[in-house]
């Protein structure tokens, strides 16, 4: 075969494979003119399309967010609780933290109690998603902010302020001033007054005692209670035709509140000259102490000179 024939055969083969018409290659119609570029470069729409992002799980939520920043009160010695209802908790945990000034104390996490004070406990009620902090026999030091915290990022917190109500009892005179002792003549009608500050409606009425004996409302004794508009209460013990047998130490206390200090007053039933002698004796002792102090002070002044 001559060189011319070889050249023609090669040119014909080249034309059938590489030279394309308007629709593409004659023998390979699926190949486009730029098939080298198309098949050597991936499709941009397929290469850079982001994969679908799975939906985020629901975050824990407080069912009663309105209680955040609320105030609860408890009476000294009583048991109280603080509720924290959290839904969608999933794998997260609930902790109770006490904040008292700059001091932060971890009390519980989940159902574990970390406080060394056995009065603290936590009760979980799954039916209402509640994590209840229980404080038994509340003390004055329990007054603080209590935080229910869920360990999300950032943490979700609900705060409740606890105030401990501490009643205060004192014996007062007719002008409402504190008094520790009173003197009366035999046959007098005596009124002893016990003032209770921070009195609560759920308290029992104050009880009077003479030494260790309860004074009841009968015979010559009458007990009257009067409520004040400022949350106070005054209990008055009336003793008619007082005699020497009424002399003694009287106290006023509220049953059920053993941690509240009772109010006390010493009552003396004496003749006029005996009362004057007692008061004169007290005044003499006071004057004697004053004179001694004056002498000592003068002695030091002389030495310093």
C-alpha positions in Angstrom: 0.0 0.0 0.0 1.4 3.4 -1.1 1.9 6.3 1.2 -1.0 8.1 -0.3 -3.4 5.3 0.5 -2.1 5.1 4.1 -2.6 8.8 4.5 -6.2 8.7 3.2 -7.1 5.8 5.5 -5.7 7.6 8.5 -7.4 10.9 7.7 -10.8 9.1 7.2 -10.5 7.4 10.6 -9.6 10.7 12.3 -12.6 12.3 10.7 -15.0 9.7 12.0 -13.7 9.8 15.5 -12.8 13.4 16.3 -14.8 15.6 13.8 -18.3 16.0 15.1 -21.5 17.4 13.6 -24.0 19.7 15.2 -25.4 16.9 17.4 -22.1 15.4 18.4 -19.9 12.5 17.2 -21.2 10.4 14.4 -20.5 7.1 16.1 -20.7 8.3 19.7 -23.7 10.7 19.7 -23.6 10.9 23.6 -20.2 12.6 23.5 -20.4 16.4 23.2 -17.8 18.5 21.5 -16.2 19.4 24.9 -16.6 15.9 26.4 -13.0 16.1 27.7 -13.8 19.0 29.9 -17.2 17.7 31.0 -16.0 14.2 31.9 -12.7 15.4 33.5 -14.4 18.1 35.8 -17.2 17.2 38.3 -20.5 19.1 38.2 -20.4 22.2 40.4 -24.0 21.7 41.5 -23.2 18.2 42.8 -19.7 18.9 44.2 -20.6 21.8 46.4 -24.2 21.2 47.5 -24.2 21.1 51.4 -25.6 18.0 53.1 -28.9 18.6 55.0 -28.4 19.6 58.7 -30.3 17.4 61.1 -32.8 19.4 63.3 -31.4 20.4 66.8 -33.0 18.5 69.7 -35.4 20.7 71.8 -33.7 22.5 74.7 -34.8 22.1 78.3 -37.4 24.7 79.3 -38.7 25.8 82.7 -42.5 25.2 82.8 -43.0 28.1 85.2 -40.5 30.8 84.2 -42.6 33.4 86.0 -41.2 32.1 89.3 -37.7 33.3 88.4 -36.8 36.0 90.9 -39.8 35.3 93.1 -39.7 35.4 97.0 -40.8 32.6 99.3 -41.1 32.8 103.1 -40.8 30.2 105.8 -41.1 30.5 109.6 -38.1 29.6 111.8 -38.3 25.9 112.6 -40.8 25.0 109.9 -40.3 22.7 106.8 -40.4 24.3 103.4 -39.8 23.4 99.7 -38.9 25.1 96.4 -40.2 23.6 93.1 -38.4 23.6 89.8 -40.3 22.1 86.8 -38.1 21.4 83.7 -39.4 19.8 80.5 -37.3 18.4 77.6 -34.5 17.6 80.0 -33.1 14.8 77.8 -29.5 13.9 78.9 -29.1 17.1 80.9 -29.1 17.3 84.7 -30.7 19.6 87.3 -28.7 21.0 90.2 -29.7 23.1 93.2 -27.2 25.8 94.3 -27.4 28.1 97.3 -26.1 31.7 96.9 -25.5 33.6 100.2 -23.7 36.8 99.5 -20.5 35.9 97.6 -20.7 32.3 98.8 -21.9 29.6 96.4 -22.7 26.1 97.6 -23.7 23.1 95.5 -26.6 21.3 97.3 -27.8 18.6 94.9 -27.3 17.3 91.4 -29.9 15.0 89.9 -30.9 13.0 92.9 -27.5 13.2 94.6 -27.2 15.4 97.7 -23.8 17.0 98.3 -24.7 19.2 101.3 -23.4 17.9 104.6 -26.6 19.3 106.2 -29.0 16.4 106.5 -31.9 18.9 106.5 -31.6 19.3 102.7 -33.0 16.7 100.2 -34.4 16.6 96.7 -37.5 14.9 95.5 -38.0 14.1 91.7 -41.6 13.7 90.5 -41.4 12.5 86.8 -45.1 13.0 86.2 -44.9 16.8 86.5 -41.1 17.1 85.6 -40.5 18.6 89.1 -37.3 18.7 91.0 -38.2 19.8 94.5 -35.7 21.0 97.0 -36.8 20.3 100.6 -35.5 22.2 103.6 -36.5 20.8 107.0 -36.5 22.8 110.3 -35.6 26.1 108.6 -32.9 28.1 110.3 -32.0 31.8 110.1 -28.9 30.9 108.1 -31.1 29.3 105.4 -32.2 32.8 104.2 -30.5 33.0 100.7 -31.0 32.8 97.0 -31.6 29.3 95.6 -30.8 28.5 92.0 -32.2 25.7 90.0 -29.7 25.1 87.2 -29.7 22.9 84.1 -26.3 22.1 82.7 -27.0 23.3 79.1 -24.5 25.7 77.3 -24.9 28.3 78.5 -26.6 27.1 81.7 -30.3 27.7 82.2 -31.1 29.1 85.7 -34.2 29.8 87.7 -33.7 31.8 91.0 -35.9 31.9 94.1 -35.2 34.1 97.1 -36.0 32.4 100.5 -36.7 34.6 103.6 -36.9 33.1 107.0 -39.4 34.7 109.3 -38.1 34.9 112.9 -40.7 36.0 115.5 -39.4 38.2 118.3 -41.1 38.3 121.7 -40.7 41.0 124.4 -42.5 42.1 127.5 -43.4 45.8 127.3 -45.0 48.5 129.5 -48.0 50.6 128.8 -46.0 52.8 126.4 -44.7 49.8 124.5 -41.2 50.1 125.9 -39.3 46.9 126.9 -39.5 46.1 130.6 -37.9 43.3 132.7 -39.5 43.8 136.1 -42.6 45.3 137.7 -43.6 46.2 141.3 -47.1 46.2 142.6 -48.9 46.5 146.0 -51.1 43.6 147.2 -54.7 43.8 145.9 -53.7 45.6 142.7 -54.9 44.6 139.2 -51.9 43.9 137.1 -51.5 43.8 133.3 -48.5 42.0 131.8 -48.0 42.6 128.1 -46.2 40.3 125.6 -45.5 41.8 122.2 -44.8 39.5 119.3 -43.2 40.9 116.2 -43.5 39.0 112.8 -46.5 37.0 114.0 -48.0 34.7 111.4 -51.6 33.5 111.2 -50.5 29.9 111.3 -48.9 30.4 114.7 -50.6 29.3 117.9 -51.6 31.9 120.4 -48.9 32.9 122.9 -48.9 31.0 126.2 -48.1 32.5 129.6 -46.1 30.7 132.3 -45.4 31.5 135.9 -42.1 29.8 136.6 -42.9 26.3 135.1 -46.7 26.4 135.5 -49.0 27.4 132.6 -51.2 30.4 133.5 -54.8 29.7 132.3 -57.6 32.0 131.5 -59.8 31.5 134.6 -60.5 32.6 138.1 -58.6 35.8 138.7 -56.6 35.6 135.5 -57.7 36.8 132.1 -55.8 36.6 128.8 -56.6 38.9 125.9 -55.0 38.9 122.5 -54.9 41.9 120.2 -53.6 41.9 116.6 -51.7 44.8 115.1 -51.9 46.1 111.5 -48.2 45.8 111.2 -48.2 42.0 111.6 -47.7 42.1 115.3 -49.6 40.6 118.2 -50.0 41.6 121.8 -51.0 39.1 124.5 -52.1 40.7 127.8 -52.3 38.8 131.1 -54.6 40.4 133.6 -54.1 39.5 137.3 -56.9 40.8 139.6 -56.5 41.2 143.4 -52.8 40.3 143.2 -51.2 38.8 146.3 -47.7 37.8 147.4 -48.3 34.4 145.8 -48.3 36.0 142.4 -44.7 37.1 142.8 -42.4 35.3 140.4 -40.9 35.1 137.0 -43.5 35.2 134.1 -42.7 34.1 130.6 -44.5 34.3 127.3 -43.8 31.8 124.4 -45.3 30.5 121.3 -46.0 26.7 121.3 -44.3 24.8 118.4 -41.5 27.4 118.0 -38.9 26.0 120.4 -36.1 28.0 118.7 -37.8 31.3 119.4 -36.6 32.9 122.7 -39.5 33.5 125.1 -40.1 36.9 126.7 -39.7 37.1 130.5 -40.5 39.6 133.2 -40.1 39.5 137.0 -43.1 40.5 139.0 -42.9 41.6 142.7 -45.9 42.0 144.9 -44.7 44.0 148.0 -45.8 46.7 150.4 -44.9 50.2 149.6 -41.9 50.4 152.0 -40.6 47.1 150.7 -40.7 48.3 147.2 -39.0 51.5 148.2 -36.3 49.5 150.0 -35.7 47.3 147.0 -35.5 50.3 144.7 -33.3 52.2 147.2 -31.0 49.2 147.5 -30.6 49.0 143.8 -29.9 52.8 143.6 -27.4 52.5 146.5 -25.5 49.8 144.8 -25.4 51.8 141.6 -24.2 54.9 143.4 -21.5 52.8 145.2 -20.2 51.5 141.8 -20.2 55.0 140.4 -18.2 56.3 143.4 -15.7 53.5 143.2 -15.1 54.3 139.5 -14.7 58.0 140.3 -12.1 57.2 142.9 -10.1 55.0 140.6 -10.2 57.5 137.8 -9.0 60.3 140.2 -6.2 58.1 141.4 -4.9 57.5 137.9 -5.1 61.2 137.1 -3.0 62.0 140.2 -0.4 59.4 139.1 -0.2 60.8 135.6 0.5 64.3 136.9 
